[in-house]
């Protein structure tokens, strides 16, 4: 592939990502502009480092790699001015807010005006730096996901900026090429539209707050609250007034239905009662919703570029699992995720095997936090709930009877005992668990605690994901496995013998965190930030792009 007469770099495509290989260049720069570019990039003692251009600090290493490969000839200037392609990119960068990004990060103010002859090299370097940064930001995100903590374990994408810059420069439509690096998902496309809609709402003044007051139930009379509710819900479309004359103070059926629509869109109990949780959601401002949308777009960029032809997506704050096949949803089901202090981690992996009628070996943290108090109250608890206890963690440790031990004296020493629950109706993992490689020992599984699925807030587990219909999911995953047939399936499902079955075709699974999305009915949905990752994302963005955060506040 050729990227212009002066380009001698090699760009390979391996696994969908370009790989940059720059052969050594020894000839002198061919033009005064090329010589100026080389001079601006020259570091003291030839030690690579950042480059300051127009008071902006640029990634000198990437710029040197790019321009050394082409003997410092420009990519974006001709006859002392930005080319038409470069101007189209500056226009794209000026519209970066549409992607949840900030124009300031791409040097729009410096590049949008006329160029003086002495600033040509600066404009060239700023353009390349902007292209490489935009490509990285829109494809991989603006920071390493691991900065949010050890429970976020997505692999940081390696974005070869120089290669992307060369491809963009050679593309007949460079702006389309760069925007095409964004996540290839209808859900991400939806977020673009949602962001535009909520920015328009914020620009129009947002919505009024609902005042504090007693819990409002259907039929109550409270003029201050009902008037505020009607105004609030009219802005976001849940309430359409049919009243003639001044609004009534009664919490009437039409307003109750509007509140229920709002509750449904926000993952709340759809009881029409305006209590503390619903009131908090009503009073989240338009600007705060914009932050949620931007944070969700940022997290989308952390997922693999290829989610898989078939895959499972688990949205933790939405408490939902979705199976997708060739871009089409196959089925949604509710899930139960980790408590706030025992968060289900975020990562991508593959389901590789299933275990029916599993045993459950109790993690030491759960033994101390959850089961030691039970044993203090009832030393026979383990035996009565199908557990066996062993004197140590080695395979030949002797089995001992928990009821005869002094748990007051042992206390946190419970961690030295191996406690295992045998297969059966009360087993914490239910009938089947779905295994995937990860560093957290987290998996999907059945549960005997079926009643918890009726709750709107379902953060109850110790980190694993409990699925609503595990038998359906097992049948779906094993549908192309010859072994999973009538008599064998009946034997496995009818008894309690532990049985492992490997998947002939492992299924990609992505544990994700979307607090803003469009539902299947087309309505915009928001969810509570159950693990504080929206606010954490915004905090890190303010740290890595402080100037952007300040300018965003002024917009």
N, C-alpha and C positions, 0 to 999 in steps of 0.2 A: 504494500500500500504506500502511495506517495503522498506526502503532506506539503507539497510546494517545492520549488526548485532548490531552495537552500537547506531543506531538511534532510539530514542523514541519519536521524535516529531510527530505531527499529521499534515498532509497536506490535506486540504479539497479543493475541487474545487467548487466554487460558481459563477455562471454566467460567466464561462470561465476563471476565474482568481484563482490561488491557494491562499488559506488563511492559514497562518501559526499559529499554536497553540502549544506552548511549555509548556509541563507539568513541574512542579518544579522538579529539580534534586538535590538529597542530597548526593549521594555517591561521594567518592573521585576519582579524575582522575586515570584511570587504568594503564597508562604507563608513563614513564618519558617524552615522547613527549607530551602526553596529559597534564601532569602537567606543562610543559613549556608553552604550549598554554594558559592554565588557568592563569599562572603567568603574561604572556604578556598582557592579557586582563583585569587583575585586576586593577581597578581604585582607586584612593585615596578615602578612606571612602566609597568604593563601589558605588561611584557616576558615572554613565555612562558618557563617553565622548569619544572624538576622541583618536585613538591609533596611535602612530608614529612607523612605521616599516621601516627599511632600509631608513630612512629619508623621507618616504612618509607618509602623514597623511591619515589614514583610518577611516571609519565610525565605531567607537567602538560600538555603540548601536546595529547595525545590526549584527556585528560579535559576540557580547555577546549573543544575542538572538539565533543565529545559534548554537554556540558551547555549551552553557548551555543546550540546548535541547539534546545533544548527549554526555554529560559528557566529553566534550573537546577532544573526539577522532577525529583523522584527517580524512578528506575526500579525500585528493589529494596526500598523501604520503604513500609509502610502502617501507620498508627496507631502509629508509633514502633517498629516491629519489622520484621524481614526477612519478605518475602512467602514463601509456600510455594514459589514458583518459585526464589526466591533461596536458600532453604534446600536445595532439591534440587541447586543448583549447588555450594553449599558441600560437600554430601555428595560430589558428583562430584570436586571438587578434593581432598577428603580421600582419594580413591581414585586419585589421579594416578599413583601408583607402577605401577599396572596398565598405564599407557601409557609407562612408562619415564621419567616426569616426577617432580617432587618436590612434595608438598603445600605445603611451606614457601613455594614461589614464588607461591602463590595465597592467601596470608594466611589460611590455615585457622585457625590458633590465634587470630587476632584476631577472626574472624567466627563461630567455632563457639559462643562463649559468649553469655550474655544481654547485651543492649545497654542501657546507661544512656541517659537522654534526652539527655545532653550529647554522646554519641558517635554520634548518629544520622547526622550529616553525614559523619563519618569512616567509618562502616560503609557508607554509600552509595558513597563514593569508592573505598573498598577493594574493594567488590563489582565496580564497573565496571572498575577496574584489573585485578582478577583475571580477569574475563571476557575482556578484551582481550588480556591476556598469555597466557592459556590458549589462546585462539583462534590467536594467532600461533605459540605453541610447538608445538601439535599439528599445525598445517597446514604451517608453513614451517621449523620447527626453532628452536632457541634461540640460534643465532648464524649469521652469514653464512658459508656454506661456504668462501668464499675465505680465511678465516682459517687454513685448513689448509695453504695454500700455493698457488703458482701452477699446480700440476697439478690443482687442483680448480676447475672452471669452470662450475658450475651457476649459473643466473641466480637470484638471491635473489627469492623471492616477495614481492610487495607485499600485505600483509595490512591492509586498512582496519579497524582496531580499532573505531572508533566505529560504523561500519555493522554490524559483527558483533555489537556489544553491543546495538544497537537490534533487530536481527533476533532475537537470543536472547531479549530481554525480551518480544518479541511472540509468540514461539513457544509453542504449547501444551505442548511438551516441550523446554524449553531445554537440558537435559542431553543429550538425544539429538541435538539440533542441533549442540552443540559437539563431541561425540565424532564426529559425522559429518564433521567437517572433517579428520579423520585420513586418511592415504593410503587410497584405495579399492582395496585389493589383498588377495587371499587370503593373499599372503606376509606382509603386515603383520599381518593377523589372526592368522596362525600365530605370529608373534613375541610377541603378547600371551600366548598360551597357553604358549609356551616360557619366557617370562619368569616367569610364575606358577609353573611347574614347577620352575625352577631356584631361585627364591626359597624354595620349600618345601624343596628339598634343602639349601640353605644354612642355613635355620632348623633343620633336623634335624641339623646338624653337618657337612654336606658329605661328603667321602670321604677315606679315608686315603691318604697319599702312598706311592708305590712307591719303596723305597730305592735309592740308587745301587748299582751293581754291574756286573759284566761283561754284555756282550750276551747276552740269553737267547734260545736257539734251541729249536725243538721237540725234545723228548726230554731236554733238560738236567735236571739235578738241582740245585735251588737252593731250599731250603725257605723262606728269608727272602723271596725275590722272589716265588715262586709263591703263598705264603700272602697276601702283600700284594696281589698281582694279583687273586686271587679276591675279596678283600674290596673292593678298589677297583672292580672291574667289576660286582660284585653291586649296588652302589649305583645305577649308571646303567643297569642292566638287560641288559648284554651277557652276563653270566654268571649262570646259574641252577644252583645246586649240586644234584648228584644223589649226592653222596658220603655214605656212612654212616661215622660215626666221624671221627677227626681228618683234616684235609686232607693229602693226599700231597705230598711235596716235589717230585715230578716235574712237569715242564712237559708235561702230558698233552694228548691230542687235544681234549678238551672245553675246556680252558683256551686252547689255541691257537685254536680256532674263536671263542671269546669275544674274544680279542685281535684277530683278523681282523675281527670285526664292529665293534669299536672303531675300528680303522684305517680301515675303509670309511667310517664316519661322520665321520671327521676328515680325509679326503682324503689318507691315507697309503698307502704300498705295503702291500697286503694279503698280506704274506708270513708273518705270524705271528711275526716276529722282533722282540723288544723291544730295540731299539737306542736311541741317544740321541734321535732325533727322536720315536719313539713314547713314550719315557719322559717327554720334556718335555710332550707332549700329555696324558699320563695325570696329570701332576702340576700341571696348571693347576687352580687351586682353583675351587670353586663360585662364590665371589665374583667371581673374574676372568671366569668365563663370563657372569655377570650383566652385568658391564661391557661385554663383547662384544655381548650382546644389546641393551643400551640404546644403545650406539654405532651398531649397525646400524639400530635403529628411528629414531634421529636422522637418519641418512643417507637413509633412505627418504623423509623429509619434504622433502628437497631436490629430489626429482624433480618434473617437471611434474605437475599434478593430472590432466591428461589424457595418459596414456601413448600413446594411439592405439588405434584399433580393431584394427589389426595393428601389431606392433612387434617389435623385436629387443632383448633384454636380455642384456648381456654382464656376467657377474659375474667381476671380475678375480681375487680370491683363490680363487674356485671353479674358475677356468680353464674356464669353460663359457659357451656361447652358447645362448640359448633363443629360439625363434620362437613368438610368441603370436598367435592369431587369434581375435577375439571372446571373449577370456578363456580360451581353451583352448590348451594347449601343442601346437604342431605338430611340433616336433622340437628335441632338444638335440644339441649337438655340442661337442667339446672345442676349446679355443683355447690359443694360446700368447701370453703377454702380456709386458710390458716387464720388464727386469731391475730390481732394487731401486734402482740408480743411474740408470736410464733409464725411469722409471715410465710406464706407460700412463696418460694423464690421465683424469679423470672429467668427463663432460659429457653433455648430450643434444643430438642433432642429427637429421638425416634423410639416409638414403642417397638420392642423386639420380641418380647415373649409375655405370655399370660400364665398366671398360676391360679388354678382353681383349688378351692378348699385350702387356703393358705394357713400356715401358722403365723403368729405375730410375736416377734421378739421385741419386748418393750425397750425403747431407748431409755438410757439412764436419766435423761432430763425429765422425761414423762414420769418415770418411776418416782423421782424425788418430788416433783411439783404436784402430780395428780394422785398417785397411788399410795404414797407414804401416809397422807392424811386418812385415806380409806382404811389402811391397815391399823392405824392408831385407833380408829373407831371400831373396827371389826377385824381382828386378826385372821378370821376365816374367809375374808373377802376373796382372796385369790382362788382358793379351791372351789368356792361356790360359783365362780364366774369362769371356770374352765382353764385356769392358769396352773402351770407347774413352775416350781422354782428350783434353781440349781445353785450349788455352793460356789460357783465361779463361772468364768466365761470360757474356759477350755472345754473341749468336746467331751472329755470323760469326767466332768464334774458331777459329783453325787447329787441326786435329787433330795431336797429337804422339805420339811413341812413348815410353811410360813406361820401357821397358827401357834406354833410352839416357841416362837422367837419373841424377844423383848424389843419391840419396835421403838419404844421410847429411848432405849439405850443405843439402838442401831442408828436411828435417824438417817442422815444422808448416806450412811454406810450401805444403804440399800443398793447403791450403784455397783457394789461389788458382787451382787447376785444377778444371775441371768434368769429373767422371768419370761416365760413363753406361754402364749395362749394357744391351745389346741384348736384345730378346725371344729366348727360347729355353729349353731344358730346365733350364739352370742359373741362370736369372734369379731373383734373390732374391724377386721378387713372384709367381713362378709363372705360372700361366695367366691370372689375372684379379685385379683389385683393385676394391674397392667404395668409392666416394668419398662423403664427407660434409663439409659445411662445418664448420670448427673452426679455432681459432687455433694449433693445434699441428702442423698438417700430418700428422695421424694418420688412418689408414684401415684397413679390413679387407683381407686379401689371402691369396692362396694362398702356398705355400712349397714349394721342392724338398726341404726338410729334414723329410721325413715321419716319420722315426724318433723325433723328439722328442715326438710325441704319445703315445707309450707311457709317458712319464715321469709320475709322480704330481705332481711339482713342475714347472710349465711356465712359469717366468718367464725367458725366454731372448731376447726380442726387444729392439729398441732403442726401443720405444714403440708401434709399430703392433700390430695384433691379427691373428695368423695363424689361419685357420680350417681345421678338419679336413676338411670336405667342401665346398670352394668351388664345385665345378661344380653340385652339388645346390642350393646356396644361390643361385647365379646363375640356374638354371632356375626355381627357385621365385619369385624376384623378377621374372623376365621372363615369367612364365606368362601375364600379361595384355597382353603387348607383341606386337602383330601381326607386327612385323619379325622376331621371334625364332622362325622356323619352320624346317622341315626342312633345305632346301638352304642357306639362309643360316647357320643354326647350324652345319651340317656344315663349311661353308667356314671359318668363324671358328675352330672347334675343331680343324680339321685342319691349319691353317697357323700362321704366326707373324706375320702382318700385324697391326699395332696397330689396334684397332677400338673406338670409343666408342659406347655405347648408353645413351641417357637413359631413366630409368624413367618410364613414364606415370603411375605412382602412387608418389611417393617414400615410403620406409619409415622411420618413426621408429626411432631406435636410441639406446639408453641405456647408457652405460658406467658401471657401478655397482660398489659395494664392499660385498658381503654376507659377513660372516664367521660369521653364524649364520642358519640357515634350516631348514625342514622339508623333507625329501626326498619324492619321489613315493611312497615306501613308508611314509610317515608317521613315519619316524625323524628325530630331531633331529640336525642336522649342524652341525659347526663347521669353520672353516678357519683356517689360519695367517694372521696379520696381516702379509702379505708386504711392505707398504709402511709399516707402523707407523701406520696411520690410526686403528686402534682406540685406541691409547694417545694419539695426538694429539687425537682427538675428546674423550676424557676430560679431557685437559689443558686444552683450551679451555673445556669446560663448567665446570671448576673455576675458571677465570678470570672467566667471565661471570656465573656464579651461585655465588660463593664460599660464601655462607651455606648454600646447598643442599648443597654438597659436604660441608661440616662436619657438617650434620645427618644426611646419609645415612650418614656414617661412624659416627654414634652409634646409628643404628637397628639 
